[in-house]
Amino acid sequence: MSLDLTPSACSALMQDVPPEEYRPTLQVLSVKQVNTGPTGPPRMRVIISDGEYFTQAMLATQLNHLTEKPEGGLAELDKNTVIRLEKFASNSVQNKRLIILLDLTVLGNPGQKIGNPASFEVAKAESHANAMPAPIAPPVTIQKPAQPAPGGTRPASMPRNGGPIFPIEGLSPYQNKWTIKARVTNKSDIRHWSNQKGEGKLFSVTLMDETGEIRATAFNAQVDEFYELMQEGKVYFVSKGRIGPAKRQFSNVSNLYEITFERNTEVEPCLDASDVPEVKYQFVTLEGLQDIPKDATCDVIGVVTEVGELGEILAKATGRSVPKREISIVDRSGFSCRLTLWGKSGETFQAPDQPVIAFKGVRVGDYGGRNLSFQSSSQMSINPDIPDAHQLRGWYDSIGNTQATRSFSSAAVAGAGDRGQFSRSELKTIAQVKDENLGMGEKADFFTTKASVIHVKQENFAYPACRSEKCNKKVVQTTDGRWECVSCGLTFDEPEYRYLLSISVADHTGQAWLSAFNDAGEMLFEMKAGDLQNLKESDESQFSRVMSDVRSKLYNFSCRARQDNYNDQTKVRYNVSRMTKLDFKTEMKALVENMKAYM
């Protein structure tokens, strides 16, 4: 493969952009991350050379992975790398040419600089720009404003204002005149607010082109003007909005900036949408959710295996009930995950025949294990026509619907013919759990152990919980003797007690403390937490006998190990996600198989 650089490529790129088929070969002289603040993806500035001149360009964020350096090695895109530029965007910003590298092919790295290139900007200044020799490449622009066709007909790819089309990644608060050509990938409902300053309404859209995404918000009069006009999936020319820093608390769009529609903002439908891509996904496997921080957003794709009934929860902030529906999805990583749909998305959701659904921008939670939440800015596409969906459909229909899956709320394996059995491959002794430092890494570890109960702490073995379905938060007693839930705001005459246990267990190798919750407590004591609480208050001696009777009982414990910081001290906590009594027939078979393997 030739590493010869394309002559005068920098001149062609910086003066008048060549046509789409122009694919010059260039050398990367340096790659440097620029300061973009604490939020948003990192931005990379790249110095490119044609052997005669060099100039600056920005790397599209979807190519950032090329700059990641393996330990002790070079990145795929590093100093002296020779590339073929496959796709790019170029526009004039404040009388300077902005080049964004959208796609490229790495050809190799000769290990040294080719030629003795000089700065194109310096050379241009010295020759007063007009004295520069014409570039060898055809001087035709890729995004040059189109001219009206004969007879005054405006091309479908040209906005009314005739201005140049800017890439979304090139937008910043320092630009006054700009037009973007973008697809609406998400549109919120109209939301109303009322505060000391008055009342109002707003809605927001997510706009996407081939370089990236940006959020745009309209208020009051602009809501009336643009809400019906802008539809999901359609492409528009947008101009004359105010660009400011993104409000990260309201948006999961990966952009440092956002657009606010103003009185002079122009939004025009575009009939030629061939060069604007559909929704772009960066899928994370369900198993990979363990590495995603709580409250971060991500894209996932999965097969819907369960759809829960429509319920509701009382929003503490507004006091209004919010519809919710929980579904379960599974993917090829062998994990299943619970995903909650809120509001209209939950009310209208239908999933016949276990469809494949792609979710974009869902929030990651960790209550009861990793889970997902569909937000107002999230998107879903049922049975999308993309390769990931086709591969997942084929896997599930052929083998996935019979394979064992693991959920984050349980380390147990649930297969088509093995419901409720534990994975013996995860069975570890307590000594192994500690020697292998499970839970000491950045993500949680899961294991199963067979151990006997040694002691259960009698203090605070249960807590008064909310009686509303699926809330389970702690309630407090008010002055009038009723119980109030601080989470959903409901009050009750009596709480529902739930187990919150600290259990000491041991096997032949060691001892450990496990934290267990309501399901495990009901199996251990064979009674409800409220009954045991009443027993403690009415008959202390009988309560003590119940506590002592559980000692020496043998169980399988499925646990999640993870670091926890408390009072500036770090320790590993073992949370019981599931426990079962031993099936001695199964245990004997396992022992026989082990002896056969040993012999």
RODO-2510 file (C-alpha; in nm, 4 decimals, decimal comma):
residues 599
     n   res          X          Y          Z
     1     m     0,0000     0,0000     0,0000
     2     s     0,1485     0,3332    -0,1097
     3     l     0,2337     0,5941     0,1496
     4     d     0,2897     0,8721    -0,1073
     5     l     0,1175     1,1921     0,0004
     6     t    -0,1253     1,3761    -0,2290
     7     p     0,0451     1,6942    -0,3602
     8     s    -0,1195     2,0281    -0,2694
     9     a    -0,3877     1,8539    -0,0601
    10     c    -0,3686     2,1161     0,2167
    11     s    -0,4107     2,3938    -0,0394
    12     a    -0,7155     2,2192    -0,1814
    13     l    -0,8703     2,1655     0,1612
    14     m    -0,8012     2,5148     0,2929
    15     q    -0,8938     2,7205    -0,0119
    16     d    -1,1757     2,5499    -0,1967
    17     v    -1,2876     2,2036    -0,0892
    18     p    -1,2615     1,9270    -0,3533
    19     p    -1,5604     1,7097    -0,4456
    20     e    -1,6773     1,4093    -0,2466
    21     e    -1,4735     1,1605    -0,4505
    22     y    -1,1524     1,3462    -0,3603
    23     r    -0,9689     1,1235    -0,1102
    24     p    -0,6217     1,2669    -0,0447
    25     t    -0,3419     1,0837     0,1343
    26     l    -0,2028     1,2891     0,4235
    27     q     0,0330     1,2466     0,7156
    28     v    -0,0601     1,3210     1,0760
    29     l     0,2138     1,5275     1,2414
    30     s     0,0508     1,5487     1,5850
    31     v    -0,2662     1,4617     1,7779
    32     k    -0,3552     1,6729     2,0804
    33     q    -0,6600     1,6888     2,3039
    34     v    -0,8050     2,0384     2,3393
    35     n    -0,9655     2,1675     2,6565
    36     t    -1,3434     2,1178     2,6333
    37     g    -1,4318     2,1500     3,0008
    38     p    -1,5514     1,8827     3,2436
    39     t    -1,8469     1,7642     3,0326
    40     g    -1,8823     1,6172     2,6896
    41     p    -1,6493     1,3904     2,4930
    42     p    -1,2849     1,4962     2,4449
    43     r    -1,2005     1,6830     2,1228
    44     m    -0,8826     1,6085     1,9305
    45     r    -0,6881     1,8631     1,7241
    46     v    -0,4906     1,7004     1,4434
    47     i    -0,2071     1,8528     1,2380
    48     i    -0,2179     1,7116     0,8829
    49     s     0,0498     1,7448     0,6134
    50     d     0,0773     1,6864     0,2388
    51     g     0,4585     1,6951     0,2520
    52     e     0,4688     2,0598     0,1365
    53     y     0,2353     2,2301     0,3831
    54     f     0,0651     2,1419     0,7104
    55     t    -0,2546     2,2736     0,8673
    56     q    -0,4929     2,2074     1,1552
    57     a    -0,8089     1,9946     1,1557
    58     m    -1,0496     1,8578     1,4178
    59     l    -1,1199     1,4876     1,4579
    60     a    -1,4888     1,3913     1,4735
    61     t    -1,5658     1,2505     1,8172
    62     q    -1,6806     0,9169     1,6717
    63     l    -1,3162     0,8613     1,5680
    64     n    -1,1712     0,9312     1,9147
    65     h    -1,1126     0,5586     1,9684
    66     l    -0,8356     0,5734     1,7053
    67     t    -0,6303     0,7948     1,9406
    68     e    -0,6457     0,5586     2,2396
    69     k    -0,2996     0,4283     2,3194
    70     p    -0,2558     0,0688     2,4344
    71     e    -0,0228     0,0201     2,7259
    72     g     0,3348     0,0581     2,6036
    73     g     0,2331     0,1104     2,2394
    74     l     0,1210     0,3597     1,9769
    75     a    -0,2345     0,4597     1,9037
    76     e    -0,3825     0,3642     1,5672
    77     l    -0,3849     0,7382     1,4877
    78     d    -0,0604     0,8815     1,6209
    79     k     0,2345     1,0980     1,5241
    80     n     0,3596     1,0252     1,1679
    81     t     0,0560     0,8079     1,0811
    82     v    -0,0326     0,8209     0,7110
    83     i    -0,4068     0,8313     0,6406
    84     r    -0,6426     0,8433     0,3468
    85     l    -0,9177     1,0963     0,4094
    86     e    -1,2470     0,9264     0,3222
    87     k    -1,4965     1,1885     0,4373
    88     f    -1,4758     1,5371     0,5820
    89     a    -1,6636     1,8625     0,6364
    90     s    -1,5246     2,2079     0,5743
    91     n    -1,6664     2,5522     0,6392
    92     s    -1,5494     2,9081     0,6890
    93     v    -1,5764     3,0204     1,0515
    94     q    -1,4764     3,3814     1,1351
    95     n    -1,2779     3,3994     0,8100
    96     k    -1,0955     3,0783     0,8950
    97     r    -1,1429     2,7418     0,7340
    98     l    -1,2610     2,4701     0,9752
    99     i    -1,1908     2,1120     0,8643
   100     i    -1,3492     1,8183     1,0477
   101     l    -1,2242     1,4679     0,9708
   102     l    -1,5351     1,2474     0,9600
   103     d    -1,3909     0,9209     0,8293
   104     l    -1,0451     0,7994     0,7395
   105     t    -0,8387     0,4918     0,6655
   106     v    -0,5061     0,4368     0,8416
   107     l    -0,2485     0,3326     0,5796
   108     g     0,0586     0,2923     0,7972
   109     n     0,3263     0,4706     0,9981
   110     p     0,6726     0,5195     0,8455
   111     g     0,8069     0,6364     1,1822
   112     q     0,9255     0,9716     1,0513
   113     k     0,7982     1,2931     0,8962
   114     i     0,7640     1,2914     0,5184
   115     g     0,9137     1,5975     0,3487
   116     n     0,9751     1,9311     0,5159
   117     p     0,6294     2,0885     0,5307
   118     a     0,5712     2,4541     0,6209
   119     s     0,2646     2,6115     0,7803
   120     f    -0,0019     2,6742     0,5204
   121     e    -0,1433     2,9651     0,7218
   122     v     0,1965     3,1380     0,7416
   123     a     0,2645     3,0815     0,3724
   124     k    -0,0795     3,2148     0,2858
   125     a    -0,0249     3,5291     0,4920
   126     e     0,3143     3,5933     0,3394
   127     s     0,1780     3,5675    -0,0145
   128     h    -0,1376     3,7660     0,0776
   129     a    -0,3537     3,4649     0,0016
   130     n    -0,4219     3,5536    -0,3654
   131     a    -0,0664     3,4676    -0,4730
   132     m    -0,1019     3,1059    -0,3710
   133     p    -0,0666     2,8637    -0,6658
   134     a    -0,3844     2,6863    -0,7686
   135     p    -0,4171     2,3431    -0,6096
   136     i    -0,3728     2,0379    -0,8256
   137     a    -0,6966     1,8925    -0,6930
   138     p    -1,0168     2,0032    -0,8677
   139     p    -1,1284     2,3280    -0,6988
   140     v    -1,4910     2,2213    -0,6428
   141     t    -1,6534     2,2530    -0,2988
   142     i    -1,8281     1,9761    -0,1071
   143     q    -2,0444     2,2112     0,0982
   144     k    -2,0241     2,5280    -0,1074
   145     p    -2,3613     2,7101    -0,1095
   146     a    -2,5571     2,5993    -0,4124
   147     q    -2,6580     2,8620    -0,6666
   148     p    -3,0200     2,8974    -0,7754
   149     a    -3,1049     2,7006    -1,0843
   150     p    -3,2009     2,8822    -1,4063
   151     g    -3,5400     3,0409    -1,3816
   152     g    -3,5048     3,1128    -1,0088
   153     t    -3,5825     2,7610    -0,8823
   154     r    -3,4025     2,6900    -0,5538
   155     p    -3,2439     2,3413    -0,5199
   156     a    -3,3949     2,1195    -0,2498
   157     s    -3,0540     2,0988    -0,0818
   158     m    -3,0258     2,4764    -0,0401
   159     p    -3,1844     2,6846     0,2410
   160     r    -3,3811     3,0007     0,1670
   161     n    -3,1129     3,2244     0,3156
   162     g    -2,8503     3,0799     0,0799
   163     g    -2,5947     3,0581     0,3586
   164     p    -2,3302     2,7848     0,3918
   165     i    -2,4233     2,4658     0,5754
   166     f    -2,2271     2,4272     0,8993
   167     p    -2,1502     2,0904     1,0603
   168     i    -2,3028     2,0552     1,4059
   169     e    -1,9613     1,9772     1,5527
   170     g    -1,8410     2,3145     1,4235
   171     l    -2,1035     2,5214     1,6090
   172     s    -1,9957     2,7423     1,8991
   173     p    -2,1188     3,0562     2,0811
   174     y    -1,8682     3,2647     1,8818
   175     q    -2,0589     3,2278     1,5556
   176     n    -2,3369     3,4621     1,4503
   177     k    -2,4338     3,3485     1,1013
   178     w    -2,4823     2,9778     1,0592
   179     t    -2,7227     2,7247     0,9122
   180     i    -2,7319     2,3539     0,9932
   181     k    -2,9009     2,0769     0,7994
   182     a    -3,0117     1,8200     1,0561
   183     r    -3,2561     1,5426     1,1278
   184     v    -3,4901     1,5555     1,4293
   185     t    -3,4153     1,2319     1,6145
   186     n    -3,6165     1,3125     1,9279
   187     k    -3,8940     1,5565     2,0143
   188     s    -4,0289     1,6095     2,3662
   189     d    -4,3839     1,6802     2,4723
   190     i    -4,4766     2,0397     2,5514
   191     r    -4,3991     2,1030     2,9163
   192     h    -4,5489     2,3847     3,1260
   193     w    -4,3979     2,5579     3,4262
   194     s    -4,5083     2,8125     3,6840
   195     n    -4,2826     3,0016     3,9273
   196     q    -4,2352     3,3473     4,0821
   197     k    -4,1403     3,4918     3,7429
   198     g    -4,4606     3,3727     3,5788
   199     e    -4,5771     3,0864     3,3643
   200     g    -4,4511     2,9406     3,0394
   201     k    -4,4084     2,6387     2,8183
   202     l    -4,1265     2,4733     2,6272
   203     f    -4,0303     2,1770     2,4156
   204     s    -3,6950     2,0472     2,2943
   205     v    -3,5637     1,8498     1,9980
   206     t    -3,2432     1,6603     1,9323
   207     l    -3,0859     1,7503     1,5970
   208     m    -2,8322     1,5265     1,4235
   209     d    -2,6110     1,5431     1,1159
   210     e    -2,3155     1,3318     1,0064
   211     t    -2,0815     1,5098     1,2519
   212     g    -2,2798     1,4923     1,5743
   213     e    -2,5873     1,5900     1,7748
   214     i    -2,7104     1,9030     1,9503
   215     r    -3,0156     1,9847     2,1602
   216     a    -3,2445     2,2757     2,0694
   217     t    -3,5151     2,4244     2,2943
   218     a    -3,8086     2,6510     2,2096
   219     f    -4,0012     2,8636     2,4617
   220     n    -4,3492     3,0169     2,4625
   221     a    -4,4138     3,1860     2,1225
   222     q    -4,1536     2,9670     1,9536
   223     v    -4,3394     2,6603     2,0854
   224     d    -4,6499     2,7732     1,8946
   225     e    -4,4394     2,8429     1,5850
   226     f    -4,2281     2,5283     1,5646
   227     y    -4,3902     2,2422     1,7607
   228     e    -4,6191     2,1174     1,4841
   229     l    -4,3643     2,1961     1,2111
   230     m    -4,0791     1,9884     1,3528
   231     q    -4,1483     1,6148     1,3366
   232     e    -3,9294     1,3219     1,4414
   233     g    -3,7395     1,1664     1,1522
   234     k    -3,7704     1,4723     0,9242
   235     v    -3,4776     1,6914     0,8102
   236     y    -3,4720     2,0716     0,8454
   237     f    -3,2556     2,3756     0,7834
   238     v    -3,2154     2,5610     1,1149
   239     s    -3,0545     2,9034     1,1507
   240     k    -3,0413     3,2184     1,3667
   241     g    -3,0714     3,0489     1,7030
   242     r    -2,8677     3,1389     2,0107
   243     i    -2,5867     2,8950     2,0918
   244     g    -2,4896     2,8601     2,4576
   245     p    -2,3386     2,6072     2,7016
   246     a    -2,5377     2,2864     2,7330
   247     k    -2,7417     2,2395     3,0509
   248     r    -2,6296     1,8879     3,1334
   249     q    -2,8981     1,8348     3,3984
   250     f    -3,1677     1,8501     3,1293
   251     s    -2,9986     1,6708     2,8424
   252     n    -2,8058     1,3539     2,7630
   253     v    -2,6894     1,4804     2,4228
   254     s    -2,3123     1,4593     2,3890
   255     n    -2,2383     1,8211     2,2968
   256     l    -2,0825     2,1091     2,4883
   257     y    -2,3409     2,3495     2,3460
   258     e    -2,7128     2,3728     2,2785
   259     i    -2,9418     2,5939     2,0693
   260     t    -3,2183     2,8186     2,1995
   261     f    -3,4813     2,9244     1,9461
   262     e    -3,5446     3,3015     1,9367
   263     r    -3,7863     3,5404     1,7610
   264     n    -3,5767     3,5508     1,4417
   265     t    -3,4982     3,1761     1,4356
   266     e    -3,5719     3,0122     1,1017
   267     v    -3,6722     2,6455     1,0632
   268     e    -3,7304     2,5223     0,7095
   269     p    -3,8146     2,1667     0,5946
   270     c    -3,5500     2,0114     0,3696
   271     l    -3,6688     1,7870     0,0872
   272     d    -3,3230     1,6484     0,0048
   273     a    -3,2281     1,4422     0,3118
   274     s    -3,0028     1,1871     0,1397
   275     d    -2,6827     1,3098     0,3053
   276     v    -2,8239     1,3250     0,6608
   277     p    -2,7909     0,9930     0,8465
   278     e    -3,0562     0,8215     1,0527
   279     v    -3,0139     0,7743     1,4296
   280     k    -2,6615     0,6678     1,5244
   281     y    -2,6174     0,4242     1,8122
   282     q    -2,3213     0,3374     2,0315
   283     f    -2,4538     0,0187     2,1864
   284     v    -2,3364    -0,1136     2,5229
   285     t    -2,3993    -0,4793     2,6036
   286     l    -2,6198    -0,5468     2,9032
   287     e    -2,3248    -0,7164     3,0721
   288     g    -2,1275    -0,3960     3,0105
   289     l    -2,3735    -0,1940     3,2201
   290     q    -2,1619    -0,2930     3,5203
   291     d    -1,8954    -0,0539     3,3891
   292     i    -2,1347     0,2394     3,3303
   293     p    -2,1580     0,4894     3,6200
   294     k    -2,4904     0,5405     3,7952
   295     d    -2,7075     0,8099     3,6310
   296     a    -2,5021     0,8033     3,3091
   297     t    -2,6827     0,7462     2,9791
   298     c    -2,6123     0,4850     2,7138
   299     d    -2,7562     0,3040     2,4121
   300     v    -2,8665    -0,0609     2,4384
   301     i    -3,0423    -0,3104     2,2148
   302     g    -3,2253    -0,6198     2,3345
   303     v    -3,5076    -0,8658     2,2859
   304     v    -3,8152    -0,7970     2,5012
   305     t    -3,8813    -1,1077     2,7109
   306     e    -4,1327    -0,9719     2,9644
   307     v    -4,3787    -0,6817     2,9727
   308     g    -4,5161    -0,5763     3,3100
   309     e    -4,8579    -0,4353     3,3889
   310     l    -4,9113    -0,0601     3,3698
   311     g    -4,8769     0,0946     3,7149
   312     e    -4,8220     0,4405     3,8553
   313     i    -4,6140     0,6222     4,1108
   314     l    -4,6795     0,9508     4,2891
   315     a    -4,4204     1,2121     4,1909
   316     k    -4,2920     1,3824     4,5041
   317     a    -4,2146     1,7119     4,3291
   318     t    -4,5590     1,7640     4,1726
   319     g    -4,7836     1,5355     4,3762
   320     r    -4,9235     1,3910     4,0519
   321     s    -4,9325     1,0250     3,9586
   322     v    -4,6974     0,9165     3,6797
   323     p    -4,7687     0,6028     3,4730
   324     k    -4,4885     0,3467     3,4625
   325     r    -4,4331     0,0080     3,3045
   326     e    -4,1407    -0,2289     3,3540
   327     i    -4,0103    -0,4542     3,0800
   328     s    -3,7213    -0,7016     3,0662
   329     i    -3,4752    -0,7242     2,7790
   330     v    -3,1960    -0,9717     2,7035
   331     d    -2,9002    -0,9619     2,4657
   332     r    -2,6202    -1,1873     2,3441
   333     s    -2,4052    -1,1205     2,6513
   334     g    -2,6357    -1,3556     2,8427
   335     f    -2,7659    -1,0834     3,0749
   336     s    -3,1215    -0,9633     3,1175
   337     c    -3,2066    -0,6198     3,2524
   338     r    -3,5141    -0,4387     3,3825
   339     l    -3,6083    -0,1195     3,1941
   340     t    -3,8752     0,1244     3,3174
   341     l    -4,0929     0,3212     3,0771
   342     w    -4,2544     0,6377     3,2145
   343     g    -4,5543     0,8467     3,1121
   344     k    -4,6899     0,8073     2,7596
   345     s    -4,4112     0,5716     2,6592
   346     g    -4,5322     0,3289     2,9269
   347     e    -4,9023     0,3792     2,8544
   348     t    -4,8757     0,3203     2,4792
   349     f    -4,6058     0,0518     2,4822
   350     q    -4,6894    -0,2707     2,3004
   351     a    -4,4462    -0,5528     2,2293
   352     p    -4,6094    -0,8475     2,0531
   353     d    -4,3940    -1,1450     1,9522
   354     q    -4,0902    -1,0456     2,1628
   355     p    -3,9525    -0,7687     1,9364
   356     v    -3,5971    -0,6374     1,9171
   357     i    -3,5865    -0,2787     2,0457
   358     a    -3,3002    -0,0303     2,0170
   359     f    -3,2918     0,2270     2,2972
   360     k    -3,0924     0,5498     2,2764
   361     g    -3,0042     0,7656     2,5756
   362     v    -3,1524     0,5550     2,8580
   363     r    -3,0363     0,6277     3,2123
   364     v    -2,8475     0,3693     3,4183
   365     g    -2,9612     0,3054     3,7767
   366     d    -2,8350     0,0718     4,0460
   367     y    -3,1334     0,0194     4,2775
   368     g    -3,1586    -0,3567     4,3306
   369     g    -2,8847    -0,4128     4,0738
   370     r    -2,8218    -0,2413     3,7415
   371     n    -3,1417    -0,1219     3,5725
   372     l    -3,2401     0,1198     3,2965
   373     s    -3,4860     0,4085     3,2825
   374     f    -3,6449     0,5602     2,9717
   375     q    -3,6295     0,9410     2,9941
   376     s    -3,8116     1,2170     2,8077
   377     s    -3,5033     1,2614     2,5884
   378     s    -3,4625     0,8863     2,5259
   379     q    -3,5584     0,7177     2,2005
   380     m    -3,6714     0,3684     2,1093
   381     s    -3,6978     0,1942     1,7744
   382     i    -3,8913    -0,1336     1,7513
   383     n    -3,7423    -0,3913     1,5125
   384     p    -3,5060    -0,1374     1,3513
   385     d    -3,3558    -0,2226     1,0129
   386     i    -2,9935    -0,2261     1,1305
   387     p    -2,7334    -0,5084     1,1381
   388     d    -2,7258    -0,5254     1,5206
   389     a    -3,1000    -0,5922     1,5304
   390     h    -3,0856    -0,8594     1,2596
   391     q    -2,7992    -1,0409     1,4357
   392     l    -2,9782    -1,0265     1,7708
   393     r    -3,3015    -1,1567     1,6163
   394     g    -3,1202    -1,4506     1,4599
   395     w    -2,9385    -1,5340     1,7835
   396     y    -3,2507    -1,5244     1,9991
   397     d    -3,4688    -1,7253     1,7616
   398     s    -3,2040    -1,9948     1,7174
   399     i    -3,0462    -2,0418     2,0607
   400     g    -3,1042    -1,7360     2,2799
   401     n    -3,4563    -1,8286     2,3876
   402     t    -3,3296    -2,1544     2,5397
   403     q    -3,0014    -2,0325     2,6876
   404     a    -2,9480    -1,9442     3,0521
   405     t    -2,9526    -1,5730     3,1352
   406     r    -2,8258    -1,3782     3,4333
   407     s    -2,9965    -1,0736     3,5806
   408     f    -2,8342    -0,8002     3,7870
   409     s    -3,0726    -0,8607     4,0749
   410     s    -2,9779    -1,2260     4,0876
   411     a    -2,6657    -1,4207     4,0120
   412     a    -2,8794    -1,7273     3,9620
   413     v    -2,9155    -1,8781     3,6203
   414     a    -3,2630    -1,8992     3,4728
   415     g    -3,2818    -2,1223     3,1692
   416     a    -3,5651    -2,2778     2,9795
   417     g    -3,5495    -2,6009     3,1747
   418     d    -3,3541    -2,4981     3,4812
   419     r    -3,5507    -2,2270     3,6595
   420     g    -3,4240    -2,1518     4,0061
   421     q    -3,0973    -2,3466     3,9916
   422     f    -2,7650    -2,1837     4,0632
   423     s    -2,4647    -2,1844     3,8337
   424     r    -2,2165    -2,4248     3,9914
   425     s    -1,9402    -2,2675     3,7829
   426     e    -1,9757    -1,9605     4,0093
   427     l    -1,9717    -2,1610     4,3325
   428     k    -1,6844    -2,0439     4,5531
   429     t    -1,5747    -2,0958     4,9096
   430     i    -1,5589    -1,7946     5,1390
   431     a    -1,1807    -1,8187     5,1350
   432     q    -1,1808    -1,8040     4,7541
   433     v    -1,4053    -1,4962     4,7569
   434     k    -1,1612    -1,3130     4,9828
   435     d    -0,8405    -1,4448     4,8268
   436     e    -0,9590    -1,3445     4,4785
   437     n    -1,0463    -0,9939     4,6068
   438     l    -1,3937    -1,0092     4,4595
   439     g    -1,5587    -0,6685     4,4678
   440     m    -1,2293    -0,4783     4,4903
   441     g    -1,2335    -0,3759     4,1238
   442     e    -1,4149    -0,0894     3,9569
   443     k    -1,7176    -0,3059     3,8822
   444     a    -1,9188    -0,5480     4,0909
   445     d    -1,8422    -0,9211     4,1019
   446     f    -2,1000    -1,1986     4,1333
   447     f    -2,0554    -1,5326     4,3045
   448     t    -2,2442    -1,8164     4,4718
   449     t    -2,1375    -1,9705     4,7999
   450     k    -2,2712    -2,2572     5,0105
   451     a    -2,2562    -2,1635     5,3777
   452     s    -2,4225    -2,2049     5,7175
   453     v    -2,5889    -1,9259     5,9125
   454     i    -2,3890    -1,8513     6,2281
   455     h    -2,5573    -1,5396     6,3614
   456     v    -2,8212    -1,2803     6,2664
   457     k    -2,8039    -0,9332     6,4189
   458     q    -3,1251    -0,8743     6,6136
   459     e    -3,0942    -0,4950     6,6141
   460     n    -3,2688    -0,3245     6,3217
   461     f    -3,3509    -0,6546     6,1482
   462     a    -3,6473    -0,4836     5,9772
   463     y    -3,7613    -0,1345     5,8841
   464     p    -4,1059     0,0279     5,8411
   465     a    -4,1663     0,0508     5,4639
   466     c    -4,4121     0,2216     5,2321
   467     r    -4,7163     0,0105     5,1493
   468     s    -4,7540     0,1384     4,7913
   469     e    -4,6616    -0,1163     4,5257
   470     k    -4,2912    -0,1337     4,4341
   471     c    -4,1954     0,1664     4,6488
   472     n    -4,0553    -0,0079     4,9598
   473     k    -3,8923     0,3142     5,0845
   474     k    -3,8699     0,3849     5,4571
   475     v    -4,1631     0,5653     5,6214
   476     v    -4,1575     0,7911     5,9273
   477     q    -4,4211     0,8328     6,1938
   478     t    -4,5917     1,1717     6,2085
   479     t    -4,7226     1,3574     6,5132
   480     d    -5,0748     1,2269     6,4542
   481     g    -4,9532     0,8654     6,4694
   482     r    -4,9771     0,7966     6,0966
   483     w    -4,6845     0,6888     5,8778
   484     e    -4,5644     0,9030     5,5882
   485     c    -4,3463     0,7949     5,2934
   486     v    -4,0812     1,0584     5,2223
   487     s    -4,0440     0,9237     4,8680
   488     c    -4,3982     0,9145     4,7279
   489     g    -4,5725     1,1349     4,9866
   490     l    -4,8459     0,8836     5,0793
   491     t    -4,9562     0,8271     5,4397
   492     f    -5,0745     0,5051     5,6046
   493     d    -5,2248     0,3928     5,9334
   494     e    -4,9629     0,1172     5,9600
   495     p    -4,6368     0,0512     5,7737
   496     e    -4,5361    -0,2716     5,6045
   497     y    -4,2231    -0,4040     5,7739
   498     r    -3,9511    -0,5424     5,5475
   499     y    -3,6360    -0,7362     5,6320
   500     l    -3,2967    -0,5672     5,6263
   501     l    -3,0601    -0,8295     5,7671
   502     s    -2,6955    -0,8578     5,8556
   503     i    -2,6085    -1,2282     5,8557
   504     s    -2,2855    -1,3967     5,9600
   505     v    -2,2225    -1,7119     5,7545
   506     a    -1,9387    -1,9624     5,7486
   507     d    -1,8117    -2,2645     5,5608
   508     h    -1,5103    -2,4895     5,6199
   509     t    -1,2748    -2,2159     5,4885
   510     g    -1,3862    -1,8995     5,6659
   511     q    -1,6563    -1,6531     5,7751
   512     a    -1,8211    -1,3473     5,6153
   513     w    -2,0989    -1,0973     5,6828
   514     l    -2,3754    -1,0772     5,4227
   515     s    -2,6449    -0,8120     5,3789
   516     a    -2,9837    -0,9623     5,2920
   517     f    -3,3228    -0,8192     5,2096
   518     n    -3,6890    -0,9090     5,2316
   519     d    -3,7094    -1,2211     5,0113
   520     a    -3,4072    -1,3770     5,1795
   521     g    -3,5433    -1,2882     5,5246
   522     e    -3,8786    -1,4528     5,4571
   523     m    -3,7026    -1,7710     5,3459
   524     l    -3,4728    -1,7675     5,6487
   525     f    -3,7392    -1,7088     5,9167
   526     e    -4,0347    -1,8559     5,7258
   527     m    -4,2537    -1,5623     5,8302
   528     k    -4,3191    -1,2037     5,7295
   529     a    -4,1062    -0,9260     5,8782
   530     g    -4,4183    -0,7695     6,0323
   531     d    -4,4995    -1,0916     6,2156
   532     l    -4,1481    -1,1140     6,3552
   533     q    -4,1639    -0,7471     6,4567
   534     n    -4,4916    -0,8117     6,6446
   535     l    -4,3325    -1,1132     6,8117
   536     k    -4,0412    -0,9012     6,9301
   537     e    -4,2802    -0,6491     7,0846
   538     s    -4,5136    -0,9066     7,2430
   539     d    -4,2947    -1,2055     7,3422
   540     e    -3,9226    -1,1394     7,3774
   541     s    -3,8330    -1,4980     7,4716
   542     q    -4,0138    -1,6471     7,1709
   543     f    -3,8481    -1,3870     6,9490
   544     s    -3,5055    -1,4971     7,0786
   545     r    -3,5890    -1,8635     7,0083
   546     v    -3,6828    -1,7800     6,6478
   547     m    -3,3544    -1,5982     6,6065
   548     s    -3,1533    -1,8887     6,7454
   549     d    -3,3416    -2,1535     6,5439
   550     v    -3,2007    -2,0265     6,2128
   551     r    -2,8432    -2,0935     6,3225
   552     s    -2,6539    -2,3756     6,1510
   553     k    -2,8992    -2,3888     5,8607
   554     l    -2,7253    -2,4411     5,5267
   555     y    -2,8152    -2,2365     5,2149
   556     n    -2,6909    -2,1416     4,8727
   557     f    -2,6275    -1,7647     4,8697
   558     s    -2,6071    -1,5759     4,5417
   559     c    -2,4176    -1,2548     4,6114
   560     r    -2,2960    -0,9302     4,4607
   561     a    -1,9613    -0,8022     4,5884
   562     r    -1,8742    -0,4351     4,5554
   563     q    -1,6640    -0,1699     4,7310
   564     d    -1,8409     0,0738     4,9596
   565     n    -1,7091     0,3918     5,1216
   566     y    -1,8340     0,4862     5,4670
   567     n    -1,6703     0,7433     5,6984
   568     d    -1,3707     0,7585     5,4598
   569     q    -1,3182     0,3839     5,4967
   570     t    -1,3379     0,1463     5,2030
   571     k    -1,4652    -0,2063     5,2508
   572     v    -1,6293    -0,4734     5,0395
   573     r    -1,9969    -0,5443     5,0982
   574     y    -2,1594    -0,8735     5,0037
   575     n    -2,5281    -0,8286     4,9198
   576     v    -2,7464    -1,1376     4,8933
   577     s    -2,9470    -1,1122     4,5730
   578     r    -3,0977    -1,4592     4,6160
   579     m    -3,0813    -1,7573     4,8484
   580     t    -3,2251    -2,1089     4,8281
   581     k    -3,2358    -2,4135     5,0455
   582     l    -3,0104    -2,6975     4,9407
   583     d    -3,1491    -2,9626     4,7095
   584     f    -2,9630    -3,2623     4,8552
   585     k    -3,0373    -3,4805     4,5542
   586     t    -2,8693    -3,2243     4,3296
   587     e    -2,5832    -3,1863     4,5771
   588     m    -2,5208    -3,5620     4,5799
   589     k    -2,5159    -3,5757     4,1996
   590     a    -2,2634    -3,2916     4,1925
   591     l    -2,0419    -3,4679     4,4453
   592     v    -2,0524    -3,7893     4,2413
   593     e    -1,9534    -3,6013     3,9276
   594     n    -1,6662    -3,4356     4,1137
   595     m    -1,5407    -3,7710     4,2405
   596     k    -1,5589    -3,9193     3,8907
   597     a    -1,3589    -3,6264     3,7543
   598     y    -1,1035    -3,6653     4,0324
   599     m    -1,0657    -4,0387     3,9715
***
